[in-house]
Amino acid sequence: VFPGRLGTLPAFESEFADPIKRGGYANARPMQVQLAFRCALVLRDLIDPYLLRRRKKDVREVSRMPGKTEQVLFCRLSGRQRSLYEAYLKSDDVVQAMRGSNRSFRAIT
């Protein structure tokens, strides 16, 4: 959404990740805990404008909306489209997906 907003990876790690991690340890000194808290607040303020949050009130509004309407339209495939589709259906990925292989989603990606 905003490339570079949190700096480079090394800068992010040294300015946010490492202090927050060190402050979260059980044996962290009070100063490390306080620094971690401050870093977390700054990080929250940096990313907050880019997060979408839904409150209970918002979710209740959605439940009052009318139901979804779907329309299915059928169209004829050209000869080339049909042959490509049939070849896809015969592919190893689809055959394994139909057999219940653990690679099921590979057929659609």
Disulfide bonds with the S-S distance in Angstrom:
none
